[in-house]
Amino acid sequence: MTEPAQQDIAELVRRLESGHYPVADIREAGELLAAALSRDAAYRMALGFWESNCGQVRALGLAMMQVIAPAHDGARGFVAGAKDTATILTAPAKSNVPDYSAIGEVIKLWMREHRAQRNKNR
């Protein structure tokens, strides 16, 4: 497959910024674009797309990252981070009250370790 011309890529981005397209079409465009480029070039381009203010352009970049992730460490980390971010953003909002549950978990762990040590010494 030949590498796409920069003007074709610029036209794709312009269309994504000015119109509305189905997610499946954006994903397919990202897959095709990532397949047409080297892994490193696709990674750099996808990072550039991710910085866009347009959600559809960011979706294109994410689709490209998902394609190259199995063979590119940076893309794999990016996709994992994007999934974590999505989980955090969709979680119910917490109140302004501090969450002390982690301290309780640490204390429970210390108590278990202390009991295990005490039982070991008997």
Secondary structure, 3 states (H helix, E strand, C coil): CCCCCHHHHHHHHHHHHHCCCCHHHHHHHHHHHHHHCCHHHHHHHHHHHHCCCCHHHHHHHHHHHHHHHHHCHHHHHHHHHHHHHHHHHHCCCCCCCCCCHHHHHHHHHHHHHHHHHHHHHC
